[in-house]
Every structure is written in C-alpha cells, then in structure tokens.
Amino acid sequence: MNAQANNLATAASAMPVMQGWHDFVKSKDPTALAWLLHPDVVFESPVLHTPQHGRDITAKYLVAAVNVLTVPGFKYANEWQNEGGAVLEFRTEIEGITINGVDLIAVNEDRTLITGFKVMVRPLKAIQLLQRLMAQELGMKPALG
C-alpha cells in the first residue's frame, strides 16, 4: 500500500462514521447509508438551489450521486479529518469530462452520525453534466431543486 493510500485508510478508520461512508460508497447499498445520517442532516449540492433537510431526502440524493459518480476510475484522492468532520477530495471522468470535487462532511459531537453533507464540484461542464445525470437517475426534469 502506498503512503497516500495508507493515509486514507488510517483517516477513514479514525472516525467510524467515515469508515461507514467509505463502505457505503464501495457497496452502493442504501441500507448501509441509513444508519450514518442524523435525522436532521442537511444536504447541499451544486445542482440544487436550496439545502435539503432530513435523512430521507439526503439519502435519496446521496444514493443517486454515488450511483452516478462511482464509475470505473472514481477515487477519493485525499481525506482530511478533525473533530467536526471530514473533507474528501474525489476525482472521476464521465463522458470525457474530468470531474474534481470535494465532499464536506460535518458530524455530531460523538462523531457517529453525519449532520451535514456539502458537495462542491468543478469545472462548470462537470456541474452541468452531473445535473443532467442526477436528474436522469432520480427520474426528474433536468432542473433539480
């Protein structure tokens, strides 16, 4: 295991909720996500106009996002943690567009539940692509939120 991968593995295991997140991303199992989310979790996305509040709607968007983004080549390139949560930098390529983004994850005081999940993505073409693909995944019109 290279040093960067070792650092990611160590960081993920430092906070059980983050290990749970990584397990969910690998498995894509929606039931694995449910126990990670606080009932009042807030989800923010570059393709939604307003924050989304609550476990059910957040789970819906996160499951769809993982289904869309975790194509072959998806990887978390870096991860940083502190007592308040984690920042995960990801990279992938879809339809010839390189997508670079971060997941900003806030956790509760005992670090067992996700209380906030904010996604930031670049470049603009990637946001536009993700808006279209997320709408398809969710069975919605292209203008989300």
N, C-alpha and C positions, 0 to 999 in steps of 0.2 A: 504494500500500500504506500503510495507516495505521501509526502508530508502534507500536501493540501487535502487529500482525501482523508488522511488520519485526523487532521484538524477538524474537518467537517463531521467525522464520526464522533470525535470527542465532544464537539459542541452539541451535537444532536442528543447525546446521552446525558449531557449536563442538566437538561431540563426535560423531564418525562413527557410533557405536553409536546415538545418539539420532536422527540423520538416518535410520538404518536402521529404527528403531522407527516413526517417522512415515511412512516409505514403506510399511511393513507395514500400518499402520492404514489407509492410503489404499487399498492394493491388496487387502487381506484374503487375501493369498497365503501359505499356511502355509510354503512353501519359503523365503520371504523372511524368516521368523522364525527358522528353524533355525540359521542362522549367527550370530545375535545372542545366543544363550543359552549360557552356560557349562554344561559337562556337569553340574556340581553346583549349579545355580541353585536357589534356594528361592523358592517362590511362596506368598504369604499373601493370603487373601481374607476379607471379612466373612461370606461364605456357606459357608466351610469351617471345620471345627472344629479342624483341625491344619494346620501348614505342610506343603506338598507339596515333595518333594525330587527334583531331576533334570530334565534337559532335556525328556524326552518328556512327562511329566505336566504340566510347566509350559506347554509348547507347546499341549497339549490344552486346558487351561483358558484360556490367553490367546487362542487362536483362537476358542473359543466366546464369550468375553467380547467380543471385537471384533465378532463376528457379531451379538451381542445388542445391544450398546450403540451401535454406529455407524449408527444410523438417521438419516434426514434431520434436521438440526438439531444433531447431535453436533458439539462443538468442544472443542478444548483452549483454555481461556481464558487460562491463564498457564503459564509454564515457568521454573523456576529450576534452575541447574546449579552444581555445584562439582566438585572433583577426585574426589569419591566417588560422584557420580551426579547424579540429577535428580529434581525434583518437578514433576509435570504436573497441573494442575487441569483437570478436564473438567466439561462440562455437557451434558445432553441431556434429552429428555422422551419417555417411553414410557407409553402407556395413560393419559395425562393426569397422570402423576406426574413432577414435575421431579426429576431426579437430579443431584446435585452430588457430586463425588468427587475424589480425588487418587490418582495412581499415584506411589509412592515407589520409585524405581529405583536400585539400587546397581550399580556397575560394578567390573570388575577394575582393577588398578593401571595398565595401559596404556590403559584406557578403550575397549576393543574388544569386551568381552562383558558382558552383563547377568548379575550374580551373585545379585541379589535383586530381587524384584518384589512389592511390597505394595500392595494396593488398599484404600482407605478410602472409604466411601460414606455419604451422608446423604440424606434422613431415613430413619427406620425403615421406612416404607412402601416406600421405594426398595429397601432391602435385601431386604425380603420379596418384592417384585416380581422383583428380579434372581435371587433364589434359585429362584423358580419357573421363570423363563425360561431360566436356565442349566441347570437340571435337564432341561427340555424339549430344549434344544439338544444336551445331552450324552446324551440318551436314558436318563436316570437317574430314580430316585424323587426327589421334592422335597427330601428331607433330604440335602444334599450333605455330603461329607467324612466 
